[in-house]
Amino acid sequence: MTGYYVQPDMLRRQAAVYGERERNAEEVRDALRAAFDRDRDTLGNDEYGAELAKKLPEIERAIFGDFKAHLDELGRLASGLHVNARNYEGAERPPGS
């Protein structure tokens, strides 16, 4: 026999790893969001604080946009591994068997 063999349980195990990474990244994102919200008004009243206050919304959009993209990708990876596991199991057990 040529080709390869896939263990669907191993795909599911790896999907769980990506799921855990996604949860960890969500916790980090939430902690960072809380820090931004908590400290936003402490930039100071000097010219540096005023300049940072002007730039802060765009900085936040970039940071949290990147977090969203990263979280979305982790979710896609986990979901794709689950789909592949089901597909391989289905191929091993054709309908009616």
N, C-alpha and C positions, 0 to 999 in steps of 0.2 A: 504494500500500500504506500502511495506517495502522498505528500501533503503534510498536514500538521493536525494536531489535536488541541482543542481548547477546553479548558476546565471552566465551565460557567461559574462555579463557586469562587474561583480565583478572580474572575472579572468582578463579581459582586464584592469580594473582599477589597479589591482596589477601589471600587466605587465608594465604599464606606470610608476609605482613607481620604478620598477627595471630599466627601461630605464633611468629615471632621475638619479638614483644612478650611473648608468654606465657613463652618461654624466659628472656628478660631479667628478667621479674618473678619467675620461680622462683629465679633467681640472687640477686636482691635479698632475697627471702624467706629463702632458705637462709643468706645472710650475716647477716641480722638474727637469725634463730634461733640461729646460732652465737654472736653477740654476747650475746644474752640468756643462753644457756647458760654462756658464759665469765664473764660479769660478775654473774651472779645472787648470788653469795656475797660480793660486795664492796659491799654496801649500807651497811655500817657498823653499829656497835652502839649508836647513839644512838636517840632516839625517832623521828627522821625515817626512819632506815633501817628500823626495826621497822615503822613504819606503811606504808612503801612495800612491804616484804616481804609484808605482809598483802594489799595491793591488787594486787601484781604478777601473781598467777595470772589474775585477771579481766582485767587490762590485756592480758596476753599472749593470752588467749582471744579478746578483741575484735580485736586487731591481726591475729592469724593467721586468724581467721574471715573478716575482711574480705579478706585476701590470697586465701583459698580461693575466696570468691565472685568476686573479680576474675579469678583464674586460670580458674575454671569458665566465666565469661562469655567470656573470650578464646578458650577452647577451643570453646565453642558457636559463636561467630562464625566461626572458621576452618572448623569442620566444616560449618556451614550453607552457607558459600560453596562448598565442594567439592561438596556435594549439589546446590546450584543449578546449578553448572557441568555436572554430569552430566545433570541434568534438561533443561537447555537443549540440550545435545548430543543427547539422546534425542529431543527434540521436532523437531530439525532432521533427524534420520535415523530416520524411523519404522521399526518392525519390518518385516523382509522387504525392505528397500530396499538 
